[in-house]
Amino acid sequence: MKLHHIGIVVPKIKESMGEIANYIKFETISTTIPVQSQKVNICFLKIGEPFLELIEPVEKDSPVYDFAKNGGGIHHLCFEVNDIHDELASMEKKGATIIVKPVIGFDNRLIAFVDLNMKNTKCGLIELLESN
């Protein structure tokens, strides 16, 4: 398991990228990638590892629409794993709640979202991304 990216919800990728690029020079910036299963567009900004991921809702029923409407911000940490199903089973046995079961995400890779239900660490949402 390794940290792949930090997801940041924004109202508009293009406007937010212009703001952040004013302060930080990125090695690469991906094209905007649609993720239909989550009704969002994403863009990866590389400055070493992990990536920063900008997430823009494209429909009102997107899981992040309300968050973006209220200004957005850091949304989740994403960890790349070898076997998403094994990791989910292990996390669930330890008390985690699966929010989104595995679905196709970017690059046709499986993604899932999990709430680790931590009381002392306000980590929030975790995304799992299956390795290629």
N, C-alpha and C positions, 0 to 999 in steps of 0.2 A: 504494500500500500504506500502510495506517495501522494503528496499534495500536488494537484494538477493546476487548479486555478482558484481565484477568489472571485465570486460572482457579485457584480454590482448592478442593481436595477436603476435604470435611468429612463426619463420620459422619452428622450430622443437620442439615439446613438450618435448621429452626426454632430449635433450641438454639444453633447457631452465630450465627445472625442476632441473637438476643437478646444474646449476648456482645459481638459487634462493635458493635452499635448502642448499647451502653452507653458506648462511647468515641468513636464517630464518628456525626455526624448526616448522614444521606443525604438527597439531594434527592428521590429516588424509590426505591422498592423494588418490583420486579416480583412478580407472582404466581409461584408455583412452576410451572415448565414441564417437562413430561416430554419427554425426548429418547430415543425408543424405540431408535434405532439404536445408542446407547451404553449403554442400560439404566441411565440416570441421570435424576434430577430436577435442574433448575438454577434459580437465582434471580439476577437482576442487581441490583446495588446501584449507584446513580448518585451520584457526588460529583465532578462534572466529567467529564473524559475521561482515561483510559479507564474503563470500567466495572470493577467487581469482580464475578466470577461465582462463586457458591457452587455446588459440584457434589456431589451426594449419590447414591451408588450405590443402586439399588433391587433389584438381584438379585446373588446371589453370583458370577455369571459376568460381571458388569460389569467393564470394563477398569480401573476405579478402586477396585474392592472391597477388594483387599488394601492399597492405599495408605490408604484411609479407615480400615480396621481397625487400621492401625499409627499412627493419629493424623492422617493427611492432611497438608495444607499446600499451599504454592504448587506447582501442577502444570504450568501452561503459560502461554505468551503467545499471544494470538490476534491475527492480523493480517487485516484486511479487504482483499480484493483484487477487482479487476474481473473477472478470468477465472481461476478456480481451476485449470483444466487447463493453461493457459499457465504459471502460476506453479509448479505442480508439475513440469512438464517442465523448466523453467529450473533449479529447485533440484536436481532429480535429476541433470541434466547436470553440476552443480557438486559432486556427491558426497553429496547428501542421501539419506536412506532414507525412503521413503514407508511409514508405519506403518499408516495407515488411508486407503484410497482414497476419493474423494468419495462421501459418503452424505448423506442428508437429515438436517439438524440442526434447530435451533430456527427458528421462523418459516418453515419449509419452504425454508430456504436450504442450499446445499451447504456441507459442512465436510469437511476432511481433516486428518490429523495427520502431521507430518513430524519426523524426527530430523535435525538439521543436521550431526551428526557432527563437532562442533567439539572440538578437543583442548584449546585454551587458554581457552575460554570455556564454562563449565558452564551453558549456557543451557537445556539439557534439551529438552523437547518444544515444538513450535510447532504451533499450529492455524491453518489457513487457513479463512477464511469468505468466501464469495462475496457481493459486493454485491447489493443488490436491483435 
